[in-house]
């Protein structure tokens, strides 16, 4: 018989050993596996798009194919090709009235490398990061950078957006505030008043610090900024307080504005000295967007008429889904079910609530917590959504993210009907 090879536990870094995988991807993957086995489930867990429902702009597709045919398959420059950085500069100017030159812009493979580079560039081991919960992945990026989290639990009363009063007690010990608006997972936004107060808090703290101290920085993730609905307006720190330019690193890109999550073209912009350091780090990681996609994106971003036409249609379709799900939840609430929702403002998410603790199922099982409620909704209503505890909130939070990026118009009524039947079985 062959001799058995002795096995031993292989030790890795403390960071890797204690890194938690994405709870959202895990849940979405489990549901997709059930769908592949033939089960009909409406999977609203992942912040992504079904290309059959929401294709990228046809002109962008054509430009990617053309760039491939032209042979743009070699390495791009480390900070992104100049043509794309010029077009991003124009895009920033047109949409946000912000003036950033090409040396203040860094092209990345989607928004994630930009966020990672921001954390790694600004934070030393043990530095503290302030961020609200629920929010997307700040806890993981803090772990990756060996920093310490200061998590601010937000509430439905403030649409889950942090206030200056929430942040104020922690600014003296922090190096970075990480904010996102429109917010993933809630689809809610900062008001001009609230963000202005936070900016003033940052400026006040930096005026207090001595020149040899690291400043208090603000990372502002606005990847959903073009997807606002109704009277909702996107605001940003530098437009509200120009002095914030010295301390703000923006994160943005094509991924959400053009349903182009797989195209992997993102960008970050801010003080050139910071952007240069981020470029150096990412040049070693190789986290640049593919060159053909960069060439194509530069050409597409110059087509203002096509951009406006695409966004008009795209936003109408997203808004329709969010509004009709919201109306459906309000109808369920009016029937006396323990559900709720926050009126949609932006992004591709609806914030919904199921307060089912203590409810008894038809077979006599007691729903004791949010995990039980989540499983019940999946099994009985065939709807997959993500509880806010996957975004850092308290385990007993009753709130969820419902993502409409894979949703067709026609299925909304069926989902609400499924929920009605499932909730009616509880006592």
C-alpha positions as CSV (number, residue, x, y, z in Angstrom):
1,X,0.0,0.0,0.0
2,X,1.2,3.5,-0.7
3,X,2.5,5.2,2.4
4,X,0.1,7.8,3.6
5,X,1.4,11.3,3.5
6,X,1.3,13.0,6.8
7,X,-0.8,16.2,6.8
8,X,-0.3,19.2,9.0
9,X,-2.1,22.4,9.5
10,X,-0.4,25.1,7.5
11,X,0.0,28.4,9.3
12,X,-0.8,31.7,7.5
13,X,-0.7,35.3,8.5
14,X,-2.9,36.5,11.3
15,X,-4.7,38.8,8.8
16,X,-5.5,36.0,6.4
17,X,-6.5,33.6,9.2
18,X,-9.0,36.0,10.6
19,X,-10.3,37.4,7.4
20,X,-14.1,36.8,7.0
21,X,-15.3,36.1,3.5
22,X,-18.1,38.1,1.9
23,X,-21.4,37.1,3.6
24,X,-23.3,38.6,0.6
25,X,-21.5,36.5,-2.0
26,X,-21.9,33.4,0.2
27,X,-25.6,33.9,0.5
28,X,-26.0,34.8,-3.2
29,X,-24.0,31.8,-4.2
30,X,-26.1,29.4,-2.2
31,X,-29.2,30.7,-3.8
32,X,-27.8,30.6,-7.3
33,X,-26.9,27.0,-6.7
34,X,-30.5,26.2,-5.9
35,X,-31.6,28.1,-9.0
36,X,-29.2,26.0,-11.1
37,X,-30.8,22.9,-9.7
38,X,-34.2,24.1,-11.0
39,X,-35.7,25.9,-8.1
40,X,-37.6,29.1,-8.8
41,X,-36.1,31.8,-6.5
42,X,-36.0,35.5,-7.0
43,X,-32.5,36.3,-6.0
44,X,-32.2,40.0,-4.9
45,X,-29.0,39.5,-2.9
46,X,-26.2,40.7,-5.1
47,X,-25.5,44.3,-6.0
48,X,-25.1,43.4,-9.6
49,X,-27.1,43.4,-12.9
50,X,-28.5,40.7,-15.1
51,X,-27.1,41.6,-18.5
52,X,-30.2,40.2,-20.2
53,X,-32.3,42.7,-18.2
54,X,-29.8,45.6,-17.9
55,X,-27.2,45.4,-20.7
56,X,-24.3,47.9,-20.8
57,X,-24.6,50.7,-23.4
58,X,-24.5,49.3,-27.0
59,X,-22.0,51.9,-27.9
60,X,-19.7,50.8,-25.1
61,X,-20.0,47.2,-26.3
62,X,-19.0,48.3,-29.8
63,X,-16.1,50.3,-28.6
64,X,-14.7,47.3,-26.5
65,X,-14.9,45.0,-29.5
66,X,-13.3,47.7,-31.7
67,X,-10.5,48.2,-29.2
68,X,-9.8,44.5,-29.1
69,X,-9.7,44.3,-32.9
70,X,-7.2,47.2,-32.8
71,X,-4.9,45.2,-30.6
72,X,-5.1,47.1,-27.3
73,X,-4.2,44.0,-25.3
74,X,-0.9,45.0,-23.7
75,X,-0.3,46.7,-20.3
76,X,-1.8,50.1,-19.8
77,X,0.1,52.9,-18.0
78,X,0.0,52.5,-14.2
79,X,-2.4,55.3,-13.6
80,X,-4.6,54.7,-16.6
81,X,-4.3,55.8,-20.3
82,X,-4.2,59.6,-20.7
83,X,-7.2,59.5,-23.0
84,X,-9.4,58.0,-20.3
85,X,-8.1,60.2,-17.6
86,X,-9.0,63.2,-19.8
87,X,-12.5,61.9,-20.3
88,X,-13.0,61.1,-16.6
89,X,-11.9,64.7,-15.8
90,X,-14.6,65.9,-18.2
91,X,-17.2,63.5,-16.7
92,X,-16.4,64.8,-13.2
93,X,-16.8,68.4,-14.4
94,X,-20.0,67.7,-16.3
95,X,-21.8,65.7,-13.6
96,X,-20.4,67.2,-10.3
97,X,-18.9,70.6,-11.3
98,X,-15.6,69.4,-9.9
99,X,-12.3,70.3,-11.5
100,X,-9.6,67.6,-11.3
101,X,-6.7,67.3,-13.7
102,X,-5.4,64.1,-15.2
103,X,-2.6,63.8,-12.6
104,X,-5.2,63.8,-9.8
105,X,-7.1,60.9,-11.3
106,X,-6.2,57.2,-11.1
107,X,-7.9,54.5,-13.2
108,X,-8.5,51.2,-11.4
109,X,-10.0,47.8,-12.1
110,X,-13.4,48.8,-10.8
111,X,-13.9,50.6,-7.5
112,X,-12.6,47.9,-5.1
113,X,-8.9,48.5,-5.8
114,X,-9.4,52.2,-5.3
115,X,-11.0,51.6,-1.9
116,X,-8.2,49.1,-1.0
117,X,-5.5,51.5,-2.1
118,X,-7.1,54.4,-0.1
119,X,-7.0,52.3,3.1
120,X,-3.5,51.0,2.5
121,X,-2.1,54.4,1.5
122,X,-3.6,56.3,4.4
123,X,-3.6,53.9,7.3
124,X,-0.8,52.5,9.5
125,X,-1.4,49.4,11.6
126,X,-3.6,50.4,14.5
127,X,-4.9,53.6,12.9
128,X,-8.7,54.0,13.4
129,X,-11.4,54.2,10.7
130,X,-14.8,55.7,11.4
131,X,-17.6,54.3,9.3
132,X,-21.4,53.8,9.6
133,X,-23.1,50.4,9.7
134,X,-24.8,49.2,7.7
135,X,-22.2,49.8,5.0
136,X,-20.5,47.7,2.4
137,X,-17.1,46.0,3.2
138,X,-15.6,48.7,5.4
139,X,-15.0,46.2,8.1
140,X,-13.1,43.9,5.7
141,X,-11.0,46.7,4.3
142,X,-10.1,47.8,7.8
143,X,-9.0,44.3,8.6
144,X,-6.9,44.1,5.4
145,X,-5.1,47.2,6.3
146,X,-4.5,46.2,10.0
147,X,-6.4,49.2,11.2
148,X,-9.1,49.4,13.9
149,X,-12.8,50.0,13.3
150,X,-15.0,52.6,14.9
151,X,-18.4,51.5,13.8
152,X,-21.4,53.8,14.1
153,X,-24.7,52.1,14.2
154,X,-27.2,54.2,12.3
155,X,-31.0,54.1,12.4
156,X,-34.0,54.1,10.1
157,X,-35.0,57.5,11.6
158,X,-32.0,59.0,9.7
159,X,-32.4,56.8,6.7
160,X,-29.3,54.9,8.0
161,X,-27.0,57.8,7.2
162,X,-24.6,59.0,9.9
163,X,-24.7,62.5,11.3
164,X,-22.0,64.8,12.5
165,X,-23.1,64.2,16.0
166,X,-22.6,60.5,15.5
167,X,-19.1,61.0,14.3
168,X,-18.0,63.9,16.6
169,X,-17.0,61.8,19.7
170,X,-14.5,59.8,17.6
171,X,-12.7,62.3,15.3
172,X,-9.7,63.0,17.6
173,X,-8.6,59.4,17.5
174,X,-9.3,58.6,13.9
175,X,-7.3,58.8,10.7
176,X,-10.0,58.1,8.1
177,X,-13.8,58.5,7.8
178,X,-15.2,56.2,5.2
179,X,-18.5,57.3,3.7
180,X,-20.7,56.3,0.8
181,X,-23.5,58.2,-0.8
182,X,-25.8,56.9,-2.3
183,X,-25.3,54.3,0.3
184,X,-24.8,50.6,-0.3
185,X,-26.9,48.8,1.1
186,X,-29.7,51.3,1.8
187,X,-30.1,53.3,-1.4
188,X,-30.3,56.5,0.7
189,X,-28.3,59.7,0.5
190,X,-26.7,62.5,2.5
191,X,-28.7,65.7,2.7
192,X,-26.7,68.8,1.9
193,X,-27.1,69.9,5.5
194,X,-25.8,66.7,7.1
195,X,-22.8,66.3,4.8
196,X,-21.9,70.0,5.3
197,X,-21.9,69.5,9.0
198,X,-19.6,66.4,8.6
199,X,-17.2,68.4,6.4
200,X,-17.1,71.2,9.0
201,X,-16.2,68.6,11.6
202,X,-13.4,67.3,9.5
203,X,-12.0,70.8,8.8
204,X,-12.3,71.8,12.5
205,X,-10.3,68.6,13.5
206,X,-7.6,69.2,10.9
207,X,-7.2,72.8,12.0
208,X,-6.7,71.5,15.5
209,X,-4.0,69.0,14.5
210,X,-0.3,70.0,14.2
211,X,1.5,69.9,10.9
212,X,3.5,66.9,11.9
213,X,0.3,64.9,12.6
214,X,-1.5,62.8,10.0
215,X,-4.7,64.6,8.9
216,X,-8.1,63.2,9.3
217,X,-9.0,62.1,5.7
218,X,-12.4,61.4,4.2
219,X,-13.0,58.6,1.6
220,X,-16.2,59.4,-0.3
221,X,-17.5,56.5,-2.3
222,X,-20.0,57.9,-4.9
223,X,-20.2,54.9,-7.3
224,X,-24.0,55.2,-7.4
225,X,-24.0,59.0,-7.8
226,X,-25.7,59.1,-11.2
227,X,-28.6,56.9,-10.0
228,X,-30.8,59.3,-8.1
229,X,-34.5,59.4,-8.4
230,X,-37.3,62.0,-8.0
231,X,-36.2,65.0,-6.0
232,X,-33.1,63.3,-4.6
233,X,-29.9,65.2,-5.4
234,X,-26.4,63.9,-5.0
235,X,-24.0,66.1,-2.9
236,X,-20.3,65.8,-2.4
237,X,-17.8,67.2,0.2
238,X,-15.7,69.3,-2.1
239,X,-18.6,71.1,-3.8
240,X,-20.0,71.9,-0.3
241,X,-16.7,72.9,1.3
242,X,-13.9,73.6,-1.2
243,X,-11.3,73.3,1.6
244,X,-12.2,69.6,1.8
245,X,-10.3,69.1,-1.4
246,X,-7.1,68.6,0.6
247,X,-8.6,65.7,2.6
248,X,-11.1,63.9,0.3
249,X,-10.4,60.9,-1.8
250,X,-13.3,60.1,-4.2
251,X,-14.2,56.6,-5.5
252,X,-16.2,56.3,-8.6
253,X,-16.4,54.4,-11.9
254,X,-18.5,52.9,-14.7
255,X,-19.8,49.8,-12.7
256,X,-23.1,51.0,-11.5
257,X,-23.8,54.0,-13.7
258,X,-23.7,51.9,-16.8
259,X,-24.5,48.4,-15.5
260,X,-20.9,47.6,-16.3
261,X,-19.8,45.7,-13.2
262,X,-17.8,43.2,-15.3
263,X,-16.1,45.7,-17.5
264,X,-13.9,46.7,-14.5
265,X,-13.2,50.3,-15.1
266,X,-13.2,52.5,-12.0
267,X,-11.4,55.6,-10.9
268,X,-10.4,57.5,-7.9
269,X,-9.5,61.2,-7.6
270,X,-8.1,63.5,-4.9
271,X,-4.9,65.3,-3.9
272,X,-2.1,64.4,-6.3
273,X,0.3,63.5,-3.6
274,X,-2.1,60.8,-2.3
275,X,-3.1,59.7,-5.8
276,X,0.6,59.2,-6.7
277,X,1.1,56.9,-3.6
278,X,-2.0,54.9,-4.5
279,X,-0.7,54.6,-8.1
280,X,2.6,53.2,-6.8
281,X,0.9,50.6,-4.6
282,X,-1.5,49.4,-7.3
283,X,1.3,49.3,-9.9
284,X,2.8,46.5,-7.8
285,X,-0.6,44.8,-7.4
286,X,-1.5,45.1,-11.1
287,X,-5.0,46.3,-10.3
288,X,-5.4,48.4,-13.4
289,X,-8.4,48.2,-15.7
290,X,-7.8,46.2,-18.9
291,X,-6.4,48.4,-21.7
292,X,-9.0,47.6,-24.3
293,X,-11.8,48.5,-21.8
294,X,-9.9,51.7,-21.0
295,X,-9.7,52.7,-24.6
296,X,-13.3,51.9,-25.1
297,X,-14.4,53.7,-22.0
298,X,-12.5,56.8,-23.1
299,X,-14.3,56.8,-26.4
300,X,-17.7,56.1,-24.8
301,X,-17.4,58.9,-22.2
302,X,-16.9,61.4,-25.0
303,X,-20.4,60.6,-26.3
304,X,-22.4,62.9,-24.1
305,X,-25.6,62.4,-26.1
306,X,-25.4,58.6,-25.8
307,X,-24.6,58.8,-22.1
308,X,-27.6,61.0,-21.4
309,X,-29.9,58.7,-23.5
310,X,-28.7,55.6,-21.7
311,X,-28.9,57.0,-18.2
312,X,-32.5,58.4,-18.9
313,X,-33.8,54.9,-19.8
314,X,-31.7,53.0,-17.3
315,X,-32.8,55.3,-14.4
316,X,-36.4,55.0,-15.4
317,X,-36.2,51.2,-15.3
318,X,-34.5,51.1,-12.0
319,X,-36.9,53.7,-10.5
320,X,-39.9,51.7,-11.7
321,X,-38.7,48.6,-9.9
322,X,-37.8,50.4,-6.7
323,X,-41.1,52.3,-6.6
324,X,-43.3,49.3,-7.3
325,X,-41.6,47.2,-4.7
326,X,-42.0,50.1,-2.2
327,X,-45.7,50.3,-3.0
328,X,-46.0,46.5,-2.6
329,X,-44.4,46.7,0.8
330,X,-46.7,49.5,1.9
331,X,-49.7,47.5,0.8
332,X,-48.5,44.6,2.9
333,X,-47.9,46.9,5.8
334,X,-51.4,48.3,5.4
335,X,-52.8,44.7,5.7
336,X,-51.2,44.6,9.2
337,X,-48.1,42.5,8.4
338,X,-44.9,43.3,10.3
339,X,-43.1,44.8,7.3
340,X,-41.8,48.2,6.4
341,X,-39.7,50.0,3.8
342,X,-37.9,53.3,3.3
343,X,-39.0,55.3,0.2
344,X,-36.4,54.9,-2.5
345,X,-34.0,57.7,-3.1
346,X,-31.1,56.3,-5.2
347,X,-28.9,53.4,-6.3
348,X,-30.4,50.0,-7.0
349,X,-31.5,49.1,-3.5
350,X,-34.7,49.2,-1.4
351,X,-34.4,49.1,2.3
352,X,-37.1,46.8,3.7
353,X,-37.9,45.4,7.1
354,X,-39.4,42.1,8.4
355,X,-40.1,42.0,12.2
356,X,-41.0,38.4,12.5
357,X,-39.5,37.4,15.8
358,X,-41.9,35.3,17.8
359,X,-44.1,34.4,14.9
360,X,-45.1,30.8,14.5
361,X,-45.0,29.0,11.1
362,X,-47.8,26.7,9.8
363,X,-45.8,23.7,11.0
364,X,-45.4,25.1,14.5
365,X,-41.8,26.4,14.3
366,X,-41.1,29.7,16.1
367,X,-39.1,32.3,14.2
368,X,-36.7,33.4,16.9
369,X,-34.3,35.8,15.1
370,X,-33.4,37.6,11.9
371,X,-31.6,34.5,10.6
372,X,-34.9,32.5,11.0
373,X,-36.9,35.2,9.3
374,X,-34.5,35.3,6.4
375,X,-34.7,31.6,5.9
376,X,-38.5,31.7,6.1
377,X,-38.7,34.4,3.5
378,X,-36.5,32.4,1.2
379,X,-38.3,29.1,1.7
380,X,-41.9,30.3,1.7
381,X,-41.8,33.5,-0.5
382,X,-38.9,32.3,-2.7
383,X,-37.2,35.7,-2.3
384,X,-33.5,36.1,-1.4
385,X,-32.5,39.3,0.3
386,X,-29.6,40.3,2.5
387,X,-30.0,41.1,6.2
388,X,-28.2,44.3,7.4
389,X,-26.1,42.2,9.8
390,X,-24.1,41.2,6.7
391,X,-23.2,44.9,6.4
392,X,-22.0,45.2,10.0
393,X,-25.3,46.0,11.7
394,X,-26.4,44.4,14.9
395,X,-27.5,40.8,14.5
396,X,-31.0,41.6,15.8
397,X,-31.6,44.3,13.1
398,X,-34.8,43.6,11.2
399,X,-33.7,45.5,8.1
400,X,-32.6,44.1,4.7
401,X,-31.2,45.1,1.4
402,X,-33.3,44.3,-1.7
403,X,-31.4,44.7,-4.9
404,X,-33.3,45.1,-8.2
405,X,-30.4,44.7,-10.6
406,X,-31.6,41.3,-11.7
407,X,-35.4,42.0,-11.5
408,X,-37.8,42.2,-14.4
409,X,-40.8,44.4,-14.3
410,X,-43.2,41.4,-14.7
411,X,-42.0,39.5,-11.6
412,X,-42.7,42.3,-9.0
413,X,-46.4,41.5,-8.6
414,X,-45.6,37.8,-8.2
415,X,-43.0,38.4,-5.5
416,X,-45.3,40.7,-3.5
417,X,-48.1,38.0,-3.9
418,X,-45.6,35.4,-2.7
419,X,-44.8,37.5,0.4
420,X,-48.5,38.0,1.1
421,X,-49.1,34.3,1.1
422,X,-46.0,33.6,3.2
423,X,-46.8,36.2,5.8
424,X,-50.4,35.1,6.0
425,X,-49.3,31.7,7.2
426,X,-47.6,33.1,10.3
427,X,-49.4,33.4,13.6
